[in-house]
Amino acid sequence: MRPTYIVLLSAFLQLTFGFSLTTGYLKYFRRKAIDIIDQAGPNDDCARQLKAWIGELFGPKSTWAMKMLDASAKLQTGLYSFNIFHFGDFDGCLNIKEEKIGMGIIEGKYCTAAVLPAQNSSSDLAQILNFVTIVPEMTGSQKGKDMQHILKILKVIYGLCLPKACSALSIQKLWNHLEASFKMPLRVAVDEDFCTFTGKVPFVFQWDTIVIWGFVVYAVFVLAATVCDLSQLTPRGWIQLLRPFSLYRNARKILLPGKKASWGCLDGLKVFSMCWVIFGHVYTIEILTGTTNMVSYFQWRNSLSSLLVLMAPFAVDTFLVISGLLLAYKCLEVRQALGGFPFLQFYLGRFFRLWPTLLATILLYTHILKYLGDGPIWPLIAHKTALTCRYSGWATAMFVTNFVKFQHQCIEPSWYLAVDCQLYCLAPALLLLFYKSPKSACLSLIGLWAWSAGHAYNTTVRYKENWTPAEGDDSFHLRIYQSTLVRLPPWVLGLVTGALIYHKPPAISSLVARWLWGCTSFLLVGVIVAHHALMLYPYNEYHSALFNATARSAWGLAICLLILLCLSGHGGVVNWVLSLELLRPLVRISYSVFLLHSAVIAVLHGQKRTPGHQTTFNSLQDFIADLPFILLASFVWCLLFEAPFIGLAKLLVGVGIVGRRTTLEKTPVGTLKLA
């Protein structure tokens, strides 16, 4: 081993572990470090400040140099627990400010770097960072297809505190020189976008200023509309067009309970499903933003407590059931009332309701979110959200984002919105067939279901796809998880249930109700048990294919039976909980919650200064703490962008698909009988 390498290693041990070094070693280390800086690049401001920093290290009066060293991350305990997030002292680094004669002011600059094993390195240290190999050996887990995807994307995150004069390119060149000269087993990747210093403006897009001022002007307009509404001016002409934007009027519509709806159980299903989705996203973002025990995931995934998170994606199938049910009932009723079907209102009303809030959220992600936080990991989050929305926001706005790779999607949950809208466009043909010939419609829907199940099975076997989004790659998301065809069965079941309710099915006796409750419980528990069993055993494409082909249908059928039981008066305490009036305001802001919750979670968790310890209970605590902020932000978002345009649509498009209150909604509670 070269003497210089020994000295550098000794210095590393001193800085990291506190081993005692002689004054001679320190002087020798300083000289060699300065020589390396001279050899690595030109004598620019960065080189001069680095040499000044090294020259004053461990000096009795030079606290700034020690503060800069102290603010950089050190090797942490828990390496074998996968403690791979080494942040250092972010705020301490940015607070460093020292004036030096001939150099000006030296300020701290924090950079988030990725540490990787050097290419073709066989050293022990490089092998430790080869997670694909080391993690299965450490955990005793099988090297299944599901684990490989996760392990390939894991990187050691390391915080560096350096002089502000040093660009990421200068630091990268310096490390590349070290790696080449001393055959270092590690490779460090530094990017200027992931570096922060006091006063730094985040990466700027061309339209940032215009978008920000646009939001300000719109907020002033909404306030003016509210003043006009409160002044009780005669609602005519342009005043009438301003009233839908009144904050006061819209807040009353959202918060007041209103008349009881006969299908209140749908409110509870929507709210609890949305909370389940949020909980799953809280857990995921906590892992991505830093945890000290990531290795425990590979044991946690086999535990019963993991089902609280891993089963959350089935909330999407609950939403699809409700979507199909409401769509079928409302459209059949409108067709009966009008003697025809208002296709123009059907499509205009839908997209007029969805687009304003969606476009505002895309602009928030692209141009504003990056200004709402800071921290070691925040640049990575801001960069990802802004760039994906800049380049694929059009796909989200056109409701085709489910055809975009998951890692490139703007507003990740929006893939569900795309699937739902695509099915919405398909609905009129099926519903008109239902109206004219229910038997032919049922046969057509059975054919669609068989096509969907067969496609899911064949695709999974052919491409060896996974069964759970928690461990699926981009291929799984595109071919299975986000596929409109694969997602069809729950929506079709909801469509059939809605038509069944509209055509008044036979009465349900107590005996039949008990039997249906048994079927519902069996289906729900069966899906959960099957999911857990797949987690416990190595990957098998045929087991995965069978799950992908049947699980969503089973879950959707269980939800349909639950709804029928609640509407027929056999829901008991379940229906009472799901129909609580407290939930109705939450349902009215559910679309804004759906679009905005990921951004709020990212702001709350993306600014952490130290990694946390990940457990299901800790995530549950964080979910409870985050939920009020999510609901408050979503309430404001709904007031500004959702409720106004629903009211405006009723004025411009007319009462119909947008504004019509169905007979079911007008029916007093207790009078709706499925008989």
VENTAQUI-V367481 format. One record per backbone hydrogen bond with DSSP energy under -1.0 kcal/mol. CO is the residue of the C=O (numbers start at 1). NH is the residue of the N-H. If there is no record, write none. Layout:
co = (CO/CO)
nh = (NH/NH)
This chain:
co = (2/3/4/5/6/7/8/9/10/11/12/13/14/22/23/24/25/26/27/28/29/30/31/32/33/34/35/36/37/42/44/45/46/47/48/49/50/51/52/56/61/62/63/64/65/66/67/71/78/78/79/81/82/84/86/89/90/91/93/96/98/100/100/104/106/107/109/110/111/113/114/115/116/118/123/124/125/129/130/130/131/134/135/136/142/144/145/147/148/156/157/158/159/160/162/163/167/168/169/170/171/172/173/174/175/176/177/178/185/187/189/191/192/194/196/197/205/207/208/209/210/211/212/213/214/215/216/217/218/219/220/221/222/223/224/225/226/227/228/229/234/236/239/242/243/246/247/248/249/250/251/252/263/264/265/266/267/268/269/270/271/272/273/274/275/276/277/278/279/280/281/282/283/284/285/287/290/293/294/295/296/296/297/299/300/304/305/306/306/307/309/311/312/313/314/315/316/317/318/319/320/321/322/323/324/325/326/327/328/329/330/331/332/333/334/335/341/342/343/344/345/347/348/349/350/351/354/355/356/357/358/359/360/361/362/363/364/364/368/369/377/378/379/380/381/382/383/384/385/386/387/388/389/392/393/394/395/396/400/401/405/406/411/412/413/414/415/416/417/418/419/420/421/423/426/427/428/429/430/431/432/433/437/438/439/440/441/442/443/444/445/446/447/448/449/450/451/452/453/454/455/456/457/458/459/460/468/473/474/475/476/476/477/483/488/489/490/491/492/493/494/495/496/497/498/499/501/509/510/511/512/513/514/515/516/517/518/519/520/521/522/523/524/525/526/527/528/529/530/531/532/540/541/542/543/544/545/546/547/550/551/552/553/554/555/556/557/558/559/560/561/562/563/564/565/566/571/572/573/574/575/577/578/580/581/583/584/587/589/590/591/592/593/596/597/598/599/600/601/602/605/612/615/616/617/618/619/620/621/622/623/626/627/628/629/630/631/632/633/634/635/636/637/638/642/643/644/645/646/647/648/649/649/656/662/663/668/673)
nh = (6/7/8/9/10/11/12/13/14/15/16/17/18/26/27/28/29/30/31/32/33/34/35/36/37/38/39/40/41/44/48/49/50/51/52/53/54/55/56/59/63/66/67/68/69/70/71/89/81/83/82/295/84/157/159/93/94/95/96/108/106/103/104/100/98/164/162/196/160/158/189/156/187/121/127/128/129/131/133/134/135/138/139/140/144/148/149/151/152/115/86/113/73/111/109/166/171/172/173/174/175/176/177/178/179/180/181/182/118/116/114/194/195/112/110/200/208/211/212/213/214/215/216/217/218/219/220/221/222/223/224/225/226/227/228/229/230/231/233/232/236/239/243/245/246/250/251/252/253/254/255/256/266/268/269/270/271/272/273/274/275/276/277/278/279/280/281/282/283/284/285/286/287/288/289/290/612/296/297/298/299/300/301/302/303/307/308/309/310/311/312/314/315/316/318/319/320/321/322/323/324/325/326/327/328/329/330/331/332/333/334/335/336/337/338/339/343/346/347/348/349/351/352/353/354/355/358/359/360/361/362/363/364/365/366/367/368/369/371/372/381/382/383/384/385/386/387/388/389/390/391/392/393/396/397/398/400/399/403/404/408/409/414/415/416/418/419/420/421/422/423/424/425/427/430/431/432/433/434/435/436/437/441/442/443/444/445/446/447/448/449/450/451/452/453/454/455/456/457/458/459/460/461/462/463/465/471/477/478/479/480/481/482/487/492/493/494/495/496/497/498/499/500/501/502/503/504/513/514/515/516/517/518/519/520/521/522/523/524/525/526/527/528/529/530/531/532/533/534/535/536/544/545/546/547/548/549/550/551/554/555/556/557/558/559/560/561/562/563/564/565/566/567/568/570/569/574/576/577/578/579/580/268/583/584/587/588/590/593/594/595/596/597/600/601/602/603/604/605/606/608/292/619/620/621/622/623/624/625/626/627/630/631/632/633/634/635/636/637/638/639/640/641/643/646/647/648/649/650/651/652/653/654/660/666/667/671/675)
